[in-house]
Amino acid sequence: MSPSARGTLDWRPAAEHPELLAPAVAAAIHLVPEALVAPIDASLADTAAFCEAYDVALEASANCVIVAGRRGDDTRTAAVMVLATHRADVNGVVRKHLDARKASFAPMDDAVRDTGMEFGGITPVGLPGWPILVDDAVAEAGDVVIGAGIRGAKLLVPATALLRLPLAERLELARPA
């Protein structure tokens, strides 16, 4: 069998398994009622290892990266959703969209503290009121695997559901890696 979005995981309705979600994700999972969750080995949470271990297609894995854009003393934070096969144009499209002079990936400690999620499990579901910039390739990918807020689980959601999240916006913001 070739890799797919479902891979070899045991998917269950996410709303019925809050123990597999970070508290912020569990509180917001109603925004994505069709979300499924599956437990994974936390040591395999990083995308390449996860996809290989669970036979999930890289093109069905969407990463959520937190970007901080700065203009003077003002910092603007956004979540950026890109496929694992793509790279976000942080210094071009994302920086301009945030109307920032500089943009970079948020420091890990800041991202973990501000989201209440584990590094390697950060997801757009349950974020603290930041814009969610969804790349066109993610929006068109069908079902995608994303973080569950913890390293020990993943969510499977229709990519179109990401666009229903508060402050979500579709943009062409990545290119194939």
Residue frames relative to the residue before (quaternion, step in Angstrom):
aa qw qx qy qz dx dy dz
M 1.0000 0.0000 0.0000 0.0000 0.00 0.00 0.00
S 0.3725 -0.7271 0.5285 0.2308 3.59 -0.94 0.84
P 0.6565 -0.5228 0.3628 0.4052 3.59 -1.20 0.49
S 0.0376 -0.7814 0.6228 -0.0111 3.57 -1.14 0.75
A 0.6834 -0.4487 0.3482 0.4587 3.58 -1.25 -0.05
R 0.7010 0.4696 -0.2721 0.4627 3.60 1.00 -0.77
G 0.1727 -0.8174 0.5311 0.1416 3.57 1.11 -0.58
T 0.6986 -0.4427 0.3499 0.4399 3.57 -1.07 -0.77
L 0.4236 0.7424 -0.4287 0.2926 3.58 1.27 0.27
D 0.4272 -0.6664 0.5577 0.2498 3.53 -1.31 0.51
W 0.1097 -0.8381 0.5340 0.0194 3.58 0.08 1.34
R 0.0461 -0.7815 0.6218 -0.0204 3.56 -1.06 0.92
P 0.6202 -0.5261 0.3946 0.4275 3.63 -1.13 0.39
A 0.4606 -0.7233 0.4455 0.2575 3.59 -0.62 1.14
A 0.6420 0.5476 -0.3339 0.4200 3.60 0.95 -0.82
E 0.6813 0.4790 -0.2815 0.4767 3.60 1.20 -0.49
H 0.7551 0.3391 -0.1830 0.5304 3.60 1.27 -0.13
P 0.0155 -0.8399 0.5423 -0.0158 3.60 0.58 1.12
E 0.5662 0.6059 -0.3858 0.4043 3.61 1.17 -0.42
L 0.6789 0.4558 -0.2810 0.5023 3.59 1.27 -0.30
L 0.6697 0.4642 -0.2794 0.5079 3.59 1.30 0.17
A 0.5180 -0.5674 0.5223 0.3700 3.56 -1.21 0.50
P 0.6468 -0.5445 0.3489 0.4043 3.65 -1.04 0.59
A 0.6592 0.5019 -0.3219 0.4582 3.63 0.91 -0.81
V 0.6428 0.5055 -0.3143 0.4823 3.59 1.07 -0.72
A 0.6417 0.5251 -0.3218 0.4572 3.59 0.91 -0.88
A 0.6657 0.5140 -0.2972 0.4519 3.58 1.01 -0.82
A 0.7663 0.3537 -0.1790 0.5056 3.60 1.15 -0.59
I 0.4199 0.7443 -0.4579 0.2450 3.61 1.22 -0.09
H 0.5421 0.6206 -0.3983 0.4029 3.61 1.20 -0.42
L 0.5844 0.5848 -0.3681 0.4254 3.61 1.20 -0.40
V 0.7460 0.2242 -0.1350 0.6123 3.56 1.29 -0.42
P 0.0916 -0.8674 0.4855 0.0587 3.60 0.58 1.14
E 0.6717 0.4985 -0.3039 0.4560 3.59 1.14 -0.49
A 0.4147 0.7315 -0.4555 0.2922 3.61 1.28 -0.02
L 0.1696 -0.7404 0.6435 0.0944 3.51 -1.15 0.83
V 0.1735 -0.7760 0.5983 0.0989 3.58 -1.17 0.56
A 0.0535 -0.7760 0.6276 0.0317 3.55 -1.20 0.63
P 0.4248 -0.6752 0.5314 0.2849 3.58 -1.00 0.77
I 0.0522 -0.7769 0.6265 0.0340 3.56 -1.16 0.67
D 0.5841 -0.5120 0.4746 0.4140 3.53 -1.34 0.13
A 0.4484 -0.7275 0.4512 0.2572 3.60 -0.54 1.17
S 0.6266 0.5368 -0.3486 0.4446 3.61 1.09 -0.53
L 0.6969 0.4279 -0.2605 0.5132 3.60 1.29 -0.20
A 0.3385 0.7867 -0.4655 0.2235 3.61 1.23 0.35
D 0.5928 0.5683 -0.3864 0.4200 3.62 1.05 -0.59
T 0.6698 -0.6005 0.2709 0.3426 3.53 -0.89 1.07
A 0.7081 0.4597 -0.2958 0.4469 3.61 0.62 -1.03
A 0.6767 0.4819 -0.2946 0.4722 3.59 0.87 -0.92
F 0.6353 0.5379 -0.3200 0.4524 3.58 0.98 -0.87
C 0.6915 0.4884 -0.2899 0.4464 3.58 0.75 -1.05
E 0.6655 0.4949 -0.3081 0.4662 3.58 0.96 -0.82
A 0.6989 0.4939 -0.2809 0.4344 3.59 0.82 -0.97
Y 0.8026 0.2930 -0.1249 0.5043 3.59 0.97 -0.84
D 0.4547 -0.7265 0.4208 0.2973 3.60 1.28 0.36
V 0.3627 0.6991 -0.5164 0.3363 3.56 0.98 0.96
A 0.4753 -0.6816 0.4814 0.2788 3.58 -0.90 0.94
L 0.5242 -0.6353 0.4662 0.3229 3.59 -0.93 0.89
E 0.6854 0.4926 -0.2962 0.4470 3.59 0.98 -0.79
A 0.6611 0.4432 -0.3115 0.5191 3.59 1.31 0.03
S 0.6024 0.5302 -0.3553 0.4794 3.57 1.29 0.16
A 0.0965 -0.8065 0.5831 0.0171 3.56 -0.66 1.15
N 0.2510 -0.7775 0.5641 0.1195 3.56 -0.79 1.05
C 0.2364 -0.7358 0.6210 0.1306 3.53 -1.18 0.75
V 0.0037 -0.7932 0.6083 -0.0278 3.56 -0.57 1.16
I 0.3370 -0.7301 0.5631 0.1905 3.53 -1.05 0.84
V 0.1137 -0.7994 0.5898 0.0096 3.55 -0.76 1.13
A 0.1751 -0.7583 0.6215 0.0892 3.53 -1.05 0.88
G 0.1077 -0.7795 0.6159 0.0378 3.55 -0.75 1.09
R 0.1276 -0.8145 0.5640 0.0467 3.56 -0.91 0.90
R 0.0207 0.7272 -0.6860 0.0115 3.49 -1.22 0.75
G 0.8013 -0.0826 0.0027 0.5926 3.55 -0.22 1.27
D 0.7915 -0.2512 0.2157 0.5138 3.56 -0.81 -1.02
D 0.5757 0.5981 -0.3621 0.4240 3.58 1.29 -0.10
T 0.1012 -0.7749 0.6224 0.0432 3.58 -0.89 1.02
R 0.1131 -0.7764 0.6192 0.0308 3.55 -0.90 1.01
T 0.1587 -0.8111 0.5613 0.0429 3.54 -0.66 1.14
A 0.0237 0.7809 -0.6236 0.0277 3.56 -1.13 0.75
A 0.3590 -0.6619 0.6054 0.2579 3.52 -1.31 0.44
V 0.1430 -0.7872 0.5978 0.0499 3.55 -0.92 0.94
M 0.1623 -0.7951 0.5815 0.0585 3.57 -0.71 1.12
V 0.1046 0.7802 -0.6064 0.1128 3.55 -0.67 1.18
L 0.5412 -0.5929 0.4757 0.3597 3.56 -1.17 0.54
A 0.6091 -0.5668 0.4146 0.3685 3.57 -1.18 0.57
T 0.6670 0.5017 -0.2895 0.4686 3.58 1.21 -0.47
H 0.7014 0.4280 -0.2430 0.5155 3.58 1.32 -0.03
R 0.2720 -0.7259 0.6032 0.1880 3.56 -1.34 0.26
A 0.4314 -0.7055 0.5056 0.2459 3.56 -0.89 0.98
D 0.3670 -0.6955 0.5757 0.2238 3.56 -1.09 0.79
V 0.1153 -0.8475 0.5170 0.0339 3.56 0.43 1.30
N 0.7534 0.4079 -0.2271 0.4630 3.60 0.84 -0.92
G 0.6818 0.4245 -0.2937 0.5184 3.57 1.26 -0.04
V 0.8270 0.2570 -0.1264 0.4838 3.54 -0.14 -1.34
V 0.6985 0.4692 -0.2945 0.4531 3.61 0.75 -1.00
R 0.6447 0.5220 -0.3246 0.4544 3.61 0.89 -0.89
K 0.6787 0.4823 -0.2953 0.4687 3.59 0.87 -0.92
H 0.6436 0.5259 -0.3290 0.4483 3.58 0.97 -0.83
L 0.7050 0.4330 -0.2571 0.4994 3.59 1.05 -0.71
D 0.3343 -0.7556 0.4866 0.2840 3.59 1.32 -0.07
A 0.3987 0.7092 -0.4673 0.3460 3.53 0.91 1.06
R 0.4923 -0.6323 0.5073 0.3170 3.55 -1.25 0.47
K 0.7798 0.0911 -0.0269 0.6188 3.56 1.13 -0.79
A 0.0104 -0.7779 0.6281 0.0157 3.55 -1.12 0.65
S 0.0984 0.7775 -0.6154 0.0838 3.54 -1.08 0.78
F 0.6380 -0.4782 0.4063 0.4463 3.53 -1.29 0.18
A 0.4956 -0.6530 0.4806 0.3113 3.57 -0.94 0.88
P 0.5632 -0.5816 0.4462 0.3815 3.61 -1.04 0.64
M 0.6161 -0.5944 0.3741 0.3566 3.57 -0.99 0.88
D 0.6681 0.5083 -0.3163 0.4419 3.61 0.82 -0.93
D 0.6477 0.5079 -0.3131 0.4738 3.59 1.02 -0.81
A 0.6610 0.5146 -0.3126 0.4478 3.59 0.88 -0.94
V 0.6645 0.4965 -0.2972 0.4729 3.59 0.94 -0.89
R 0.6731 0.4968 -0.2940 0.4622 3.59 0.87 -0.94
D 0.7438 0.4490 -0.2388 0.4338 3.58 0.76 -1.03
T 0.7119 0.4245 -0.2599 0.4954 3.61 1.15 -0.52
G 0.3289 -0.7330 0.5200 0.2900 3.58 1.11 -0.65
M 0.5921 0.5521 -0.3524 0.4695 3.55 1.25 0.44
E 0.5451 -0.6147 0.4629 0.3329 3.54 -1.29 0.38
F 0.5310 -0.5974 0.4882 0.3505 3.56 -1.11 0.70
G 0.7479 0.3108 -0.2689 0.5212 3.55 -0.83 1.01
G 0.7496 0.3131 -0.2010 0.5475 3.58 1.30 -0.08
I 0.3836 0.7440 -0.4753 0.2708 3.59 1.30 0.02
T 0.0543 -0.8029 0.5907 -0.0588 3.51 -0.94 1.05
P 0.5596 -0.6183 0.4132 0.3657 3.64 -1.10 0.42
V 0.5883 0.5684 -0.3747 0.4363 3.60 1.19 -0.39
G 0.8288 0.2002 -0.1636 0.4963 3.58 -0.63 1.14
L 0.3837 0.7247 -0.4914 0.2933 3.59 1.18 0.37
P 0.5558 -0.6621 0.4096 0.2913 3.58 -1.19 0.58
G 0.7907 -0.3730 0.2035 0.4408 3.61 0.53 1.11
W 0.4447 0.6733 -0.4717 0.3557 3.59 1.09 0.60
P 0.5710 -0.5355 0.4669 0.4113 3.57 -1.20 0.36
I 0.1888 -0.7373 0.6377 0.1185 3.55 -1.17 0.71
L 0.1339 -0.8060 0.5758 0.0303 3.55 -0.41 1.27
V 0.1148 -0.8148 0.5682 0.0044 3.55 -0.43 1.28
D 0.3908 -0.7300 0.5133 0.2257 3.56 -0.63 1.13
D 0.6367 -0.5492 0.3942 0.3709 3.57 -1.15 0.70
A 0.6606 0.5198 -0.3160 0.4400 3.61 0.90 -0.89
V 0.6213 0.5080 -0.3426 0.4884 3.61 1.08 -0.63
A 0.6658 0.5306 -0.3034 0.4280 3.58 0.83 -1.00
E 0.7421 0.3971 -0.2145 0.4955 3.58 1.12 -0.62
A 0.5146 0.7136 -0.3715 0.2965 3.58 1.28 -0.07
G 0.4962 -0.6218 0.4701 0.3823 3.63 1.14 -0.19
D 0.7748 -0.2138 0.1974 0.5613 3.58 -0.85 -0.91
V 0.0548 -0.7953 0.6036 0.0113 3.57 -1.01 0.89
V 0.3709 -0.6865 0.5831 0.2263 3.50 -1.26 0.62
I 0.0033 0.7864 -0.6155 0.0515 3.56 -0.88 1.05
G 0.6731 -0.4843 0.3629 0.4252 3.57 -1.27 0.11
A 0.3423 -0.7195 0.5696 0.2016 3.52 -1.37 0.34
G 0.6330 -0.5339 0.3260 0.4560 3.56 1.31 0.20
I 0.7327 0.2306 -0.1671 0.6181 3.56 1.33 -0.30
R 0.5672 -0.6114 0.4292 0.3467 3.58 -1.19 0.47
G 0.6796 0.5357 -0.2794 0.4161 3.59 1.18 -0.48
A 0.7637 0.2494 -0.1838 0.5664 3.62 1.20 0.36
K 0.1736 -0.7454 0.6322 0.1211 3.54 -1.36 0.35
L 0.3243 -0.7087 0.5918 0.2058 3.54 -1.29 0.50
L 0.1748 -0.7245 0.6546 0.1271 3.54 -1.24 0.60
V 0.0908 0.8044 -0.5753 0.1173 3.57 -0.60 1.17
P 0.5119 -0.5649 0.5154 0.3915 3.57 -1.20 0.38
A 0.5335 -0.6511 0.4278 0.3292 3.60 -0.81 0.95
T 0.6170 0.5587 -0.3527 0.4275 3.59 1.03 -0.68
A 0.5825 0.5811 -0.3757 0.4265 3.61 1.16 -0.50
L 0.5835 0.5791 -0.3756 0.4278 3.60 1.12 -0.57
L 0.6599 0.5202 -0.3034 0.4494 3.56 1.08 -0.71
R 0.6178 0.5292 -0.3443 0.4688 3.60 1.26 -0.21
L 0.5067 0.6522 -0.4318 0.3624 3.60 1.21 -0.25
P 0.6053 -0.5589 0.4060 0.3954 3.60 -1.09 0.60
L 0.8541 0.1212 -0.1427 0.4853 3.55 -1.05 0.94
A 0.4170 0.6944 -0.4846 0.3303 3.61 1.19 0.42
E 0.0101 -0.7870 0.6151 -0.0467 3.51 -1.09 0.82
R 0.3359 -0.7380 0.5545 0.1872 3.56 -0.97 0.87
L 0.0648 0.7929 -0.5993 0.0889 3.56 -0.88 1.02
E 0.3990 -0.6206 0.5905 0.3269 3.52 -1.29 0.27
L 0.1879 0.8347 -0.4887 0.1706 3.56 -0.03 1.28
A 0.7317 0.3476 -0.2362 0.5367 3.59 1.22 0.22
R 0.2033 -0.7389 0.6265 0.1416 3.48 -1.38 0.21
P 0.6248 -0.5322 0.3878 0.4195 3.60 -1.12 0.49
A 0.5008 -0.6704 0.4660 0.2873 3.55 -1.04 0.83
